[in-house]
Amino acid sequence: MNEFEKIKKMYDSGFRCIRYDDTKDGEMCIYFKNFENEDSKAMKVTDFEEKMQIKSFIDQNSMK
């Protein structure tokens, strides 16, 4: 399972992205929190295409 699929499953179980840091040519660190049970997780992604896919998903699923 790739990182994008993992993130979708995390969203299904209540996690939300609280922040991501993306360096220009390096890895993207993504921080998640489940506000129902106070659990938190972090992950790192390095593949450019996957980073773009994840950013798009997070932006579409964020409260504005």
Secondary structure as the mmCIF struct_conf table of DSSP 4:
data_model
#
loop_
_struct_conf.conf_type_id
_struct_conf.id
_struct_conf.beg_label_comp_id
_struct_conf.beg_label_asym_id
_struct_conf.beg_label_seq_id
_struct_conf.end_label_comp_id
_struct_conf.end_label_asym_id
_struct_conf.end_label_seq_id
HELX_RH_AL_P HELX_RH_AL_P1 GLU A 3 ASP A 12
TURN_TY1_P TURN_TY1_P1 SER A 13 GLY A 14
STRN STRN1 PHE A 15 ASP A 22
BEND BEND1 LYS A 24 GLY A 26
STRN STRN2 MET A 28 ASN A 34
TURN_TY1_P TURN_TY1_P2 PHE A 35 GLU A 38
STRN STRN3 ASP A 39 VAL A 45
HELX_RH_AL_P HELX_RH_AL_P2 PHE A 48 GLN A 60
TURN_TY1_P TURN_TY1_P3 ASN A 61 ASN A 61
BEND BEND2 SER A 62 SER A 62
#
